[in-house]
Amino acid sequence: MVQTPAGDARITWVAARQARLVLAVSHGAGGGIEARDLVALAGALPAHGVTVALVEQPWRVAGKRVAPAPKTLDAAWRGLWPALAKAGLPVVAGGRSAGARVACRTARELGACAVLALSFPLHPPGRPEKSRAAELLGAGVPTLVVQGGNDPFGKPAEFPSGDHRLLEVPYGDHGFAVPKKAEGGQERALEVLTEGVLGWIDGLREC
């Protein structure tokens, strides 16, 4: 457990044998670190020198069903950051959905070398006028957005141009689930995600 101003958080470490950096990823507002994309990254990246830290926000650790306000999520992330950085390795801040928003809002302040935004919720479903693009565009560090092609929170074509890269997972929804008829099925969709993230990490000069 890690104490934060918002309560106790939990970090599950999946260590690389010879780590070159840490990828710290948190969950969204509707689920935990068992999300398929987080599990896939934790399974694939350590073999390539990337230690994955799966972060559970205090509200989730406490067993609550509803996430708190963004400022509380940010406070918890700030509070656990020293534990993520204690090894002295570069840290890529990341998360899925609400966790991606937290990473974007705090990256520059905390010294993250990059941001991985999984299923960034560009807007609430059916409400494109409620854009959260400013959070993404304001990250201030190299950023990769990984977005499902059918994500109701923002399809890849809806994203603004800016200082970030965008990787599409074809047919994927907000949780990167794909229809059974999708070419390659669920396994291939997650391979697109993990291979794309690893390739991006390999190309980072700041980390």
Backbone as ProteinMPNN parsed JSONL, in Angstrom:
{"seq_chain_A": "MVQTPAGDARITWVAARQARLVLAVSHGAGGGIEARDLVALAGALPAHGVTVALVEQPWRVAGKRVAPAPKTLDAAWRGLWPALAKAGLPVVAGGRSAGARVACRTARELGACAVLALSFPLHPPGRPEKSRAAELLGAGVPTLVVQGGNDPFGKPAEFPSGDHRLLEVPYGDHGFAVPKKAEGGQERALEVLTEGVLGWIDGLREC", "coords_chain_A": {"N_chain_A": [[0.835, -1.201, 0.0], [0.372, 2.279, -0.598], [0.521, 5.365, 0.882], [-1.537, 8.159, 0.298], [-2.767, 11.562, -0.162], [-5.438, 11.112, -0.656], [-6.11, 8.746, 0.445], [-5.232, 5.227, 0.855], [-3.382, 3.87, -1.754], [-2.677, 1.269, -4.178], [0.017, -0.505, -5.575], [0.802, -2.75, -8.052], [3.498, -4.512, -9.008], [5.055, -5.512, -11.99], [7.83, -6.76, -12.791], [10.61, -6.056, -14.918], [13.464, -7.946, -15.885], [15.92, -6.678, -16.448], [15.447, -3.685, -16.118], [14.719, -0.779, -18.017], [13.032, 1.346, -17.984], [10.029, 2.547, -16.344], [6.659, 1.799, -16.774], [3.87, 3.236, -15.686], [0.593, 2.572, -15.038], [-2.82, 3.36, -14.644], [-6.229, 2.527, -13.795], [-9.593, 2.95, -15.156], [-12.663, 4.823, -14.522], [-14.608, 2.961, -14.28], [-13.695, 0.422, -13.726], [-11.01, -1.893, -12.867], [-7.534, -2.822, -12.4], [-7.643, -5.138, -13.764], [-8.427, -4.803, -16.33], [-8.487, -5.565, -19.814], [-6.553, -4.385, -21.525], [-4.605, -3.354, -19.794], [-3.761, -5.702, -18.529], [-2.713, -7.05, -20.74], [-0.534, -5.4, -21.459], [1.033, -5.626, -19.141], [1.7, -8.265, -19.372], [3.233, -8.416, -21.68], [5.282, -6.395, -21.893], [7.404, -6.457, -19.852], [9.32, -8.357, -20.695], [10.755, -6.959, -22.48], [12.305, -5.128, -21.196], [10.801, -3.275, -19.791], [9.418, -2.31, -16.878], [6.274, -2.793, -15.493], [3.959, -0.947, -13.706], [1.064, -1.434, -12.092], [-1.479, 0.529, -11.131], [-3.721, 1.056, -8.519], [-6.214, 3.2, -7.71], [-7.031, 5.026, -4.661], [-9.859, 5.054, -4.126], [-10.744, 2.791, -5.368], [-9.291, 0.801, -4.073], [-10.459, 1.019, -1.594], [-12.88, -0.122, -2.045], [-15.003, 1.272, -3.122], [-17.608, 2.175, -5.424], [-17.896, 4.278, -7.121], [-15.973, 6.662, -8.785], [-14.038, 9.397, -7.449], [-13.935, 13.056, -7.642], [-12.073, 14.673, -10.328], [-9.917, 16.241, -9.246], [-9.347, 14.913, -6.881], [-8.516, 12.421, -7.779], [-6.187, 13.247, -9.089], [-4.702, 14.191, -6.912], [-4.199, 11.844, -5.502], [-2.617, 10.487, -7.374], [-0.397, 12.176, -7.522], [0.5, 11.781, -4.92], [1.361, 9.12, -4.869], [3.363, 9.073, -6.698], [6.181, 9.369, -5.941], [6.766, 6.737, -5.14], [6.637, 5.386, -7.524], [8.758, 6.464, -8.881], [10.974, 5.87, -7.402], [12.999, 4.041, -7.999], [14.712, 5.334, -9.628], [14.512, 5.227, -12.345], [13.441, 6.316, -15.644], [10.039, 7.362, -15.925], [7.115, 6.49, -17.551], [4.047, 7.917, -17.602], [0.784, 6.672, -17.361], [-2.498, 5.424, -18.273], [-5.858, 4.162, -18.417], [-8.76, 5.534, -19.908], [-10.346, 7.437, -17.504], [-8.004, 7.314, -16.021], [-6.112, 7.914, -17.945], [-6.642, 10.602, -18.374], [-5.858, 11.672, -15.912], [-3.084, 11.158, -16.03], [-2.345, 12.8, -18.181], [-2.963, 15.352, -17.182], [-1.135, 15.728, -15.13], [1.442, 15.145, -15.944], [3.671, 16.798, -16.802], [4.193, 18.328, -14.532], [4.955, 16.37, -12.648], [7.175, 15.244, -13.742], [7.123, 13.155, -15.576], [8.342, 11.221, -18.293], [6.962, 10.724, -20.559], [3.62, 10.128, -21.855], [1.176, 7.605, -21.817], [-1.847, 7.187, -23.173], [-4.584, 5.384, -22.865], [-7.532, 4.534, -24.454], [-8.541, 7.241, -24.359], [-10.918, 9.398, -23.001], [-12.364, 11.34, -24.972], [-14.711, 12.749, -25.137], [-17.94, 12.67, -23.462], [-20.098, 9.875, -24.264], [-21.957, 10.489, -27.169], [-21.866, 13.221, -26.796], [-20.181, 15.231, -28.213], [-19.613, 17.918, -28.028], [-18.734, 18.379, -25.499], [-15.874, 18.479, -25.097], [-12.723, 17.084, -24.101], [-10.302, 17.657, -25.058], [-8.379, 19.576, -24.445], [-7.029, 18.698, -22.183], [-5.545, 16.53, -23.118], [-4.002, 17.787, -25.133], [-2.547, 19.458, -23.557], [-0.644, 18.004, -22.216], [2.154, 18.14, -22.459], [4.371, 16.521, -22.796], [5.902, 13.846, -24.73], [3.316, 11.942, -26.173], [1.286, 9.085, -26.505], [-1.707, 8.09, -27.861], [-3.885, 5.455, -27.579], [-6.508, 4.125, -29.222], [-9.708, 2.662, -29.555], [-11.296, 1.725, -32.601], [-14.044, 1.948, -32.624], [-14.779, 3.415, -30.4], [-17.05, 4.855, -28.24], [-16.52, 7.059, -26.713], [-14.969, 8.672, -28.189], [-13.917, 8.456, -31.358], [-11.05, 7.534, -33.359], [-10.814, 9.319, -35.596], [-11.945, 11.626, -34.648], [-10.156, 12.95, -33.07], [-8.176, 15.807, -32.319], [-5.553, 17.387, -34.218], [-2.163, 17.508, -33.078], [0.567, 17.59, -30.695], [1.004, 14.726, -30.419], [0.889, 11.157, -30.804], [-1.239, 8.798, -32.473], [-2.672, 5.686, -32.142], [-4.66, 3.357, -33.659], [-6.855, 0.797, -32.681], [-8.34, -1.436, -34.571], [-11.857, -1.727, -34.847], [-12.213, -1.806, -32.103], [-13.846, -1.258, -28.927], [-14.542, 0.903, -26.099], [-13.255, -0.552, -24.173], [-11.491, -1.956, -25.656], [-12.563, -4.275, -26.646], [-13.446, -6.384, -29.339], [-15.594, -7.211, -32.148], [-16.641, -10.623, -32.758], [-16.376, -11.26, -35.418], [-14.301, -9.738, -36.287], [-11.205, -9.38, -37.971], [-8.687, -11.574, -37.043], [-9.532, -11.434, -34.445], [-9.96, -11.061, -30.831], [-7.426, -11.554, -29.74], [-5.606, -10.68, -31.687], [-6.235, -7.973, -31.715], [-5.275, -7.108, -29.229], [-2.601, -7.631, -29.596], [-1.96, -5.732, -31.54], [-2.182, -3.489, -29.945], [-0.213, -3.915, -27.847], [2.159, -4.281, -29.328], [2.272, -1.87, -30.689], [2.522, -0.027, -28.577], [4.976, -0.836, -27.474], [6.708, -0.361, -29.636], [6.502, 2.412, -29.804], [7.534, 3.18, -27.281], [10.154, 2.265, -27.589], [11.074, 4.141, -29.37], [11.223, 6.504, -27.971], [12.983, 9.344, -27.141], [13.24, 10.855, -24.928], [13.118, 9.279, -22.724]], "CA_chain_A": [[0.0, 0.0, 0.0], [1.068, 3.566, -0.638], [-0.331, 6.406, 1.432], [-1.7, 9.374, -0.492], [-3.743, 12.465, 0.468], [-6.792, 10.647, -0.914], [-6.247, 7.406, 0.992], [-4.202, 4.263, 0.467], [-3.373, 3.315, -3.107], [-1.942, 0.007, -4.254], [0.787, -0.692, -6.805], [1.206, -4.117, -8.369], [4.677, -4.414, -9.868], [5.425, -6.616, -12.873], [9.185, -6.258, -13.0], [11.516, -6.53, -15.958], [14.711, -8.444, -15.301], [16.864, -5.563, -16.557], [14.527, -2.606, -16.475], [15.242, 0.494, -18.532], [12.077, 2.37, -17.589], [8.798, 2.094, -15.695], [5.376, 2.247, -17.299], [2.882, 3.25, -14.604], [-0.735, 2.717, -15.638], [-3.95, 3.256, -13.73], [-7.495, 2.087, -14.379], [-10.59, 3.971, -15.404], [-13.667, 5.066, -13.489], [-15.568, 1.874, -14.227], [-13.054, -0.88, -13.606], [-9.743, -1.933, -12.151], [-6.323, -3.19, -13.148], [-7.9, -6.361, -14.518], [-8.823, -4.436, -17.691], [-7.731, -6.395, -20.766], [-5.392, -3.69, -22.072], [-3.576, -3.281, -18.761], [-3.24, -7.059, -18.365], [-1.902, -7.359, -21.917], [0.725, -4.672, -21.355], [1.818, -6.22, -18.062], [2.18, -9.555, -19.821], [4.127, -8.34, -22.833], [6.375, -5.428, -21.872], [8.585, -6.745, -19.028], [10.33, -9.104, -21.445], [11.483, -5.991, -23.306], [12.985, -4.162, -20.344], [9.867, -2.278, -19.257], [8.677, -2.7, -15.681], [4.925, -2.244, -15.505], [3.361, -0.71, -12.388], [-0.388, -1.336, -12.193], [-1.848, 1.397, -10.008], [-5.112, 1.111, -8.1], [-6.522, 4.439, -7.001], [-7.578, 4.777, -3.319], [-11.297, 4.757, -4.101], [-10.899, 1.399, -5.782], [-8.762, -0.006, -2.976], [-11.434, 1.091, -0.5], [-14.078, -0.858, -2.403], [-16.085, 2.146, -3.565], [-18.034, 1.892, -6.792], [-17.914, 5.515, -7.911], [-14.729, 7.413, -8.697], [-14.199, 10.763, -6.957], [-13.695, 14.15, -8.58], [-10.736, 14.665, -10.934], [-8.869, 16.792, -8.385], [-8.995, 13.886, -5.908], [-7.715, 11.448, -8.531], [-4.868, 13.85, -9.312], [-4.0, 14.254, -5.627], [-3.714, 10.496, -5.21], [-1.533, 10.191, -8.322], [0.774, 12.924, -7.046], [0.977, 11.193, -3.684], [2.04, 7.838, -5.074], [4.422, 9.222, -7.702], [7.518, 9.04, -5.435], [6.949, 5.283, -5.122], [6.859, 4.973, -8.902], [10.036, 6.994, -9.347], [12.031, 5.628, -6.411], [14.095, 3.248, -8.561], [15.589, 6.202, -10.39], [14.321, 4.999, -13.777], [12.428, 7.17, -16.262], [8.682, 6.853, -15.741], [6.047, 6.86, -18.472], [2.767, 7.967, -16.899], [-0.267, 6.208, -18.247], [-3.748, 4.948, -17.707], [-6.947, 4.029, -19.377], [-9.944, 6.362, -19.69], [-10.103, 8.47, -16.491], [-6.589, 7.249, -15.664], [-5.369, 8.627, -18.982], [-6.825, 12.025, -18.116], [-4.983, 12.005, -14.788], [-1.701, 11.166, -16.507], [-2.142, 13.994, -19.008], [-3.053, 16.579, -16.375], [-0.056, 15.84, -14.138], [2.707, 14.626, -16.476], [4.781, 17.765, -16.791], [4.424, 18.693, -13.131], [5.596, 15.287, -11.905], [8.423, 14.839, -14.383], [6.981, 11.983, -16.437], [9.06, 11.438, -19.553], [5.993, 10.562, -21.639], [2.286, 9.711, -21.412], [0.439, 6.617, -22.593], [-3.271, 7.411, -22.942], [-5.371, 4.278, -23.393], [-8.975, 4.857, -24.489], [-8.743, 8.588, -23.828], [-12.328, 9.766, -23.162], [-12.344, 12.668, -25.577], [-15.976, 13.379, -24.765], [-18.935, 11.675, -23.057], [-20.787, 9.316, -25.431], [-23.03, 11.302, -27.738], [-21.738, 14.638, -26.424], [-18.892, 15.709, -28.721], [-19.383, 19.327, -27.66], [-18.097, 18.367, -24.176], [-14.548, 17.958, -25.424], [-11.633, 17.124, -23.12], [-9.075, 17.703, -25.849], [-7.389, 20.458, -23.826], [-6.202, 17.908, -21.264], [-4.603, 15.771, -23.947], [-3.086, 18.7, -25.811], [-1.745, 20.145, -22.564], [0.217, 17.073, -21.474], [3.477, 18.754, -22.423], [5.421, 15.515, -22.994], [5.491, 12.936, -25.805], [2.099, 11.234, -25.792], [0.665, 8.132, -27.429], [-3.104, 7.744, -27.61], [-4.321, 4.188, -28.18], [-7.959, 4.304, -29.237], [-10.491, 1.715, -30.331], [-11.929, 2.322, -33.774], [-15.468, 2.17, -32.351], [-14.921, 3.914, -29.031], [-18.08, 5.892, -28.187], [-15.979, 8.233, -26.027], [-14.148, 9.391, -29.149], [-13.285, 7.624, -32.378], [-9.756, 8.117, -33.761], [-10.951, 10.441, -36.536], [-12.426, 12.809, -33.943], [-9.104, 13.571, -32.278], [-7.54, 16.96, -32.964], [-4.116, 17.281, -34.471], [-1.388, 18.071, -31.982], [1.861, 16.981, -30.423], [0.804, 13.377, -29.903], [0.663, 10.126, -31.811], [-2.479, 8.076, -32.258], [-2.698, 4.307, -32.63], [-6.018, 2.822, -33.685], [-7.111, -0.638, -32.594], [-9.535, -1.564, -35.404], [-13.11, -2.295, -34.33], [-12.235, -1.839, -30.649], [-14.701, -0.341, -28.198], [-13.815, 1.642, -25.059], [-12.428, -1.515, -23.45], [-10.736, -2.668, -26.697], [-13.236, -5.492, -27.092], [-13.764, -6.341, -30.771], [-16.591, -8.216, -32.533], [-16.09, -11.93, -33.101], [-16.095, -11.299, -36.854], [-13.123, -8.915, -36.587], [-10.063, -10.158, -38.448], [-7.715, -11.857, -35.994], [-10.22, -11.537, -33.171], [-9.501, -10.308, -29.662], [-5.994, -11.733, -29.552], [-4.884, -9.787, -32.603], [-6.457, -6.588, -31.284], [-4.351, -6.809, -28.13], [-1.248, -7.605, -30.158], [-1.806, -4.403, -32.147], [-1.978, -2.554, -28.838], [1.075, -4.094, -27.162], [3.255, -4.046, -30.27], [2.318, -0.438, -30.954], [3.059, 0.653, -27.393], [6.397, -1.152, -27.364], [7.418, 0.369, -30.681], [6.54, 3.828, -29.409], [8.485, 3.303, -26.17], [11.507, 2.09, -28.139], [11.45, 5.339, -30.102], [11.245, 7.691, -27.115], [14.314, 9.873, -26.855], [13.218, 11.542, -23.631], [13.086, 8.285, -21.647]], "C_chain_A": [[0.875, 1.258, 0.0], [0.108, 4.63, -0.122], [-0.347, 7.619, 0.512], [-2.675, 10.291, 0.233], [-5.192, 12.016, 0.29], [-7.051, 9.26, -0.329], [-5.156, 6.486, 0.476], [-4.423, 3.759, -0.958], [-2.586, 2.008, -3.075], [-1.239, -0.084, -5.603], [1.154, -2.161, -6.929], [2.329, -4.041, -9.397], [4.839, -5.681, -10.701], [6.798, -6.239, -13.43], [9.877, -6.885, -14.208], [12.824, -6.957, -15.314], [15.789, -7.372, -15.329], [16.077, -4.352, -17.052], [15.257, -1.366, -16.966], [14.298, 1.645, -18.238], [10.882, 1.708, -16.925], [7.613, 2.659, -16.463], [4.364, 2.105, -16.177], [1.51, 3.519, -15.202], [-1.82, 2.501, -14.59], [-5.22, 2.936, -14.514], [-8.42, 3.269, -14.635], [-11.591, 4.088, -14.27], [-14.632, 3.901, -13.335], [-14.97, 0.496, -14.056], [-11.723, -0.777, -12.904], [-8.59, -2.361, -13.035], [-6.473, -4.521, -13.871], [-8.364, -6.072, -15.947], [-7.906, -5.123, -18.703], [-6.499, -5.697, -21.327], [-4.263, -3.602, -21.052], [-2.941, -4.654, -18.536], [-2.325, -7.43, -19.532], [-0.549, -6.662, -21.862], [1.628, -5.275, -20.288], [2.382, -7.576, -18.465], [3.256, -9.477, -20.888], [5.377, -7.494, -22.624], [7.577, -5.793, -21.002], [9.677, -7.527, -19.749], [11.189, -8.192, -22.313], [12.094, -4.862, -22.461], [12.108, -3.083, -19.752], [9.151, -2.867, -18.043], [7.316, -2.017, -15.704], [4.408, -2.14, -14.069], [1.865, -0.489, -12.58], [-0.909, -0.631, -10.942], [-3.348, 1.368, -9.759], [-5.322, 2.359, -7.253], [-7.178, 4.125, -5.651], [-9.051, 4.43, -3.289], [-11.556, 3.311, -4.468], [-10.41, 0.447, -4.681], [-9.764, -0.077, -1.828], [-12.746, 0.384, -0.825], [-15.254, -0.009, -2.834], [-16.38, 1.899, -5.041], [-17.968, 3.104, -7.71], [-16.619, 6.275, -7.696], [-14.982, 8.824, -8.182], [-13.921, 11.793, -8.041], [-12.276, 14.104, -9.138], [-9.641, 15.19, -10.014], [-8.431, 15.778, -7.328], [-8.166, 12.791, -6.562], [-6.298, 11.97, -8.743], [-4.053, 13.882, -8.024], [-3.432, 12.889, -5.259], [-2.535, 10.143, -6.1], [-0.252, 10.928, -7.922], [1.374, 12.257, -5.813], [1.723, 9.887, -3.858], [3.202, 7.925, -6.053], [5.815, 8.912, -7.15], [7.793, 7.535, -5.393], [7.22, 4.748, -6.523], [8.25, 5.353, -9.395], [11.216, 6.603, -8.468], [13.21, 4.829, -6.955], [15.067, 4.084, -9.373], [15.488, 6.012, -11.895], [13.351, 6.025, -14.352], [11.056, 6.528, -16.107], [7.781, 7.401, -16.847], [4.746, 6.797, -17.686], [1.663, 7.537, -17.842], [-1.505, 5.793, -17.503], [-4.761, 4.782, -18.802], [-8.121, 4.917, -18.943], [-9.668, 7.461, -18.651], [-8.652, 8.484, -16.045], [-5.703, 7.948, -16.673], [-5.478, 10.14, -18.779], [-5.92, 12.48, -16.971], [-3.544, 12.123, -15.249], [-1.407, 12.414, -17.323], [-2.096, 15.264, -18.164], [-1.823, 16.792, -15.492], [1.332, 15.53, -14.681], [3.87, 15.597, -16.337], [5.17, 18.12, -15.363], [5.239, 17.63, -12.387], [6.897, 14.794, -12.534], [8.33, 13.548, -15.16], [7.695, 12.248, -17.757], [8.139, 11.302, -20.76], [4.669, 10.143, -21.025], [1.738, 8.674, -22.383], [-1.03, 6.75, -22.227], [-4.07, 6.324, -23.645], [-6.847, 4.636, -23.321], [-9.247, 6.226, -23.878], [-10.197, 9.002, -24.07], [-12.454, 11.203, -23.675], [-13.613, 13.453, -25.263], [-16.914, 12.3, -24.225], [-19.642, 11.126, -24.302], [-21.953, 10.188, -25.891], [-22.954, 12.777, -27.434], [-20.405, 15.204, -26.913], [-18.58, 17.157, -28.369], [-18.718, 19.447, -26.288], [-16.673, 17.818, -24.299], [-13.56, 18.114, -24.261], [-10.277, 17.192, -23.818], [-7.999, 18.546, -25.181], [-6.488, 19.69, -22.868], [-5.141, 17.138, -22.033], [-3.553, 16.688, -24.561], [-2.164, 19.411, -24.833], [-0.776, 19.26, -21.815], [1.654, 17.568, -21.387], [4.645, 17.797, -22.559], [4.979, 14.62, -24.145], [4.34, 12.042, -25.353], [1.65, 10.301, -26.898], [-0.76, 7.878, -26.966], [-3.387, 6.427, -28.326], [-5.835, 4.147, -28.071], [-8.627, 3.224, -30.075], [-11.212, 2.407, -31.47], [-13.4, 2.618, -33.586], [-15.711, 2.672, -30.928], [-15.963, 5.03, -28.982], [-17.635, 7.15, -27.441], [-15.061, 9.054, -26.942], [-13.48, 8.436, -30.115], [-11.995, 8.292, -32.843], [-9.877, 9.344, -34.663], [-11.407, 11.721, -35.853], [-11.313, 13.563, -33.223], [-8.472, 14.733, -33.033], [-6.083, 16.657, -33.28], [-3.38, 17.952, -33.325], [-0.106, 17.303, -31.788], [1.673, 15.628, -29.728], [0.661, 12.422, -31.084], [-0.609, 9.378, -31.465], [-2.399, 6.706, -32.922], [-4.123, 3.794, -32.543], [-6.002, 1.305, -33.549], [-8.411, -0.884, -33.357], [-10.675, -2.298, -34.702], [-13.232, -2.249, -32.803], [-13.222, -0.848, -30.052], [-13.888, 0.338, -27.09], [-12.917, 0.733, -24.218], [-11.572, -2.359, -24.377], [-11.303, -4.056, -26.991], [-13.598, -5.32, -28.563], [-14.813, -7.402, -31.088], [-15.911, -9.531, -32.913], [-15.696, -12.018, -34.574], [-14.85, -10.49, -37.235], [-11.936, -9.803, -36.971], [-9.035, -10.347, -37.33], [-8.316, -11.945, -34.615], [-9.581, -10.716, -32.062], [-7.996, -10.409, -29.471], [-5.195, -10.79, -30.442], [-5.053, -8.329, -32.193], [-5.488, -6.212, -30.17], [-2.902, -6.831, -28.587], [-0.972, -6.265, -30.829], [-1.486, -3.377, -31.061], [-0.579, -2.701, -28.238], [2.255, -3.832, -28.086], [3.4, -2.561, -30.571], [2.909, 0.341, -29.798], [4.56, 0.399, -27.265], [7.215, -0.411, -28.415], [7.555, 1.842, -30.362], [7.551, 4.043, -28.285], [9.916, 3.193, -26.68], [12.008, 3.341, -28.849], [11.527, 6.6, -29.259], [12.676, 8.127, -26.842], [14.399, 10.487, -25.458], [13.312, 10.552, -22.461], [14.356, 7.423, -21.651]], "O_chain_A": [[1.98, 1.265, 0.543], [-0.999, 4.774, -0.642], [0.692, 8.051, 0.011], [-3.352, 9.846, 1.16], [-6.077, 12.485, 1.005], [-8.1, 8.667, -0.583], [-4.262, 6.917, -0.253], [-5.504, 3.287, -1.31], [-1.923, 1.684, -2.09], [-1.825, 0.22, -6.642], [1.745, -2.743, -6.019], [2.131, -3.565, -10.515], [4.768, -6.791, -10.174], [6.909, -5.499, -14.407], [9.742, -8.079, -14.477], [13.24, -6.386, -14.306], [16.496, -7.178, -14.34], [16.052, -4.047, -18.244], [16.275, -0.959, -16.406], [14.716, 2.803, -18.241], [10.736, 0.486, -16.937], [7.568, 3.852, -16.764], [4.037, 0.993, -15.762], [1.285, 4.57, -15.804], [-1.747, 1.587, -13.768], [-5.264, 3.064, -15.738], [-8.08, 4.422, -14.37], [-11.396, 3.524, -13.193], [-15.394, 3.851, -12.369], [-15.667, -0.504, -14.224], [-11.347, 0.284, -12.408], [-8.66, -2.273, -14.261], [-5.535, -4.984, -14.521], [-8.662, -7.002, -16.697], [-6.702, -5.248, -18.478], [-5.49, -6.354, -21.582], [-3.093, -3.757, -21.404], [-1.726, -4.759, -18.371], [-1.282, -8.052, -19.333], [0.473, -7.267, -22.184], [2.833, -5.421, -20.492], [3.424, -7.991, -17.958], [4.098, -10.369, -20.992], [6.44, -7.846, -23.134], [8.7, -5.463, -21.383], [10.855, -7.365, -19.43], [12.23, -8.61, -22.819], [12.361, -3.773, -22.97], [12.614, -2.075, -19.259], [8.372, -3.812, -18.171], [7.222, -0.807, -15.911], [4.42, -3.116, -13.318], [1.446, 0.514, -13.158], [-0.787, -1.147, -9.831], [-4.145, 1.621, -10.662], [-4.685, 2.542, -6.216], [-7.812, 3.081, -5.503], [-9.46, 3.584, -2.495], [-12.475, 2.681, -3.945], [-11.037, -0.575, -4.401], [-9.897, -1.11, -1.172], [-13.63, 0.299, 0.028], [-16.38, -0.499, -2.91], [-15.512, 1.47, -5.801], [-17.983, 2.968, -8.933], [-16.211, 6.508, -6.559], [-16.04, 9.393, -8.452], [-13.7, 11.451, -9.203], [-11.375, 13.56, -8.499], [-8.54, 14.639, -10.0], [-7.27, 15.778, -6.919], [-7.215, 12.289, -5.962], [-5.327, 11.229, -8.595], [-2.849, 13.628, -8.043], [-2.311, 12.793, -4.76], [-1.557, 9.56, -5.632], [0.841, 10.365, -7.98], [2.594, 12.175, -5.671], [2.623, 9.576, -3.078], [3.945, 6.958, -6.222], [6.584, 8.24, -7.836], [8.931, 7.107, -5.591], [7.948, 3.769, -6.689], [8.843, 4.657, -10.218], [12.352, 6.973, -8.767], [14.315, 4.93, -6.422], [16.129, 3.599, -9.765], [16.287, 6.572, -12.645], [12.518, 6.556, -13.618], [10.924, 5.305, -16.15], [7.693, 8.611, -17.052], [4.382, 5.743, -17.163], [1.608, 7.981, -18.988], [-1.557, 5.808, -16.273], [-4.562, 5.194, -19.945], [-8.426, 5.026, -17.755], [-8.834, 8.333, -18.897], [-8.115, 9.544, -15.723], [-4.667, 8.51, -16.316], [-4.509, 10.868, -18.993], [-5.294, 13.537, -17.046], [-2.855, 13.081, -14.9], [-0.346, 13.019, -17.177], [-1.276, 16.148, -18.411], [-1.506, 17.93, -15.145], [2.313, 15.641, -13.945], [4.927, 15.245, -15.813], [6.355, 18.2, -15.037], [6.114, 17.963, -11.588], [7.631, 14.016, -11.924], [9.349, 12.897, -15.391], [7.658, 13.363, -18.277], [8.495, 11.718, -21.863], [4.592, 9.839, -19.835], [1.82, 8.834, -23.601], [-1.418, 6.46, -21.095], [-4.216, 6.339, -24.867], [-7.355, 4.996, -22.259], [-10.083, 6.357, -22.985], [-10.668, 8.965, -25.207], [-12.628, 12.145, -22.902], [-13.582, 14.677, -25.14], [-16.703, 11.12, -24.504], [-19.773, 11.841, -25.296], [-22.816, 10.568, -25.1], [-23.872, 13.524, -27.771], [-19.581, 15.617, -26.097], [-17.423, 17.575, -28.405], [-18.193, 20.508, -25.95], [-16.326, 16.816, -23.676], [-13.558, 19.117, -23.548], [-9.247, 16.835, -23.247], [-6.813, 18.256, -25.338], [-5.302, 20.002, -22.754], [-3.976, 17.104, -21.637], [-2.358, 16.397, -24.511], [-1.113, 19.916, -25.229], [-0.141, 19.716, -20.865], [2.298, 17.428, -20.347], [5.798, 18.214, -22.449], [3.802, 14.626, -24.508], [4.391, 11.455, -24.272], [1.632, 10.669, -28.073], [-0.992, 7.497, -25.819], [-3.157, 6.301, -29.529], [-6.387, 4.136, -26.97], [-8.169, 2.907, -31.173], [-11.681, 3.536, -31.328], [-13.96, 3.448, -34.302], [-16.745, 2.374, -30.331], [-15.775, 6.062, -29.626], [-18.292, 8.188, -27.524], [-14.449, 10.026, -26.497], [-12.576, 7.691, -29.735], [-11.865, 9.51, -32.728], [-9.121, 10.303, -34.508], [-11.268, 12.802, -36.426], [-11.514, 14.705, -32.807], [-8.258, 14.653, -34.243], [-5.47, 15.777, -32.676], [-3.91, 18.856, -32.679], [0.265, 16.467, -32.612], [2.126, 15.422, -28.602], [0.353, 12.828, -32.204], [-1.012, 9.327, -30.303], [-2.098, 6.59, -34.11], [-4.724, 3.797, -31.469], [-5.231, 0.617, -34.22], [-9.486, -0.573, -32.843], [-10.484, -3.331, -34.06], [-14.274, -2.625, -32.267], [-13.421, 0.247, -30.578], [-12.658, 0.34, -27.149], [-11.94, 1.19, -23.624], [-10.99, -3.358, -23.953], [-10.6, -4.915, -27.524], [-14.008, -4.239, -28.984], [-14.915, -8.397, -30.37], [-14.754, -9.547, -33.334], [-14.786, -12.765, -34.933], [-14.397, -10.552, -38.378], [-11.704, -10.846, -36.361], [-8.571, -9.371, -36.742], [-7.687, -12.473, -33.699], [-8.783, -9.812, -32.306], [-7.359, -9.432, -29.077], [-4.224, -10.178, -29.998], [-4.118, -7.537, -32.312], [-4.94, -5.11, -30.172], [-2.063, -6.125, -28.026], [0.125, -5.721, -30.703], [-0.63, -2.511, -31.24], [0.157, -1.72, -28.133], [3.244, -3.225, -27.674], [4.514, -2.052, -30.694], [3.701, 1.26, -30.001], [5.326, 1.32, -26.981], [8.292, 0.107, -28.118], [8.596, 2.449, -30.616], [8.339, 4.988, -28.333], [10.79, 3.945, -26.25], [13.213, 3.58, -28.925], [11.863, 7.665, -29.777], [13.485, 7.336, -26.358], [15.48, 10.619, -24.885], [13.563, 10.961, -21.328], [14.501, 6.533, -20.813]]}, "name": "protein", "num_of_chains": 1, "seq": "MVQTPAGDARITWVAARQARLVLAVSHGAGGGIEARDLVALAGALPAHGVTVALVEQPWRVAGKRVAPAPKTLDAAWRGLWPALAKAGLPVVAGGRSAGARVACRTARELGACAVLALSFPLHPPGRPEKSRAAELLGAGVPTLVVQGGNDPFGKPAEFPSGDHRLLEVPYGDHGFAVPKKAEGGQERALEVLTEGVLGWIDGLREC"}
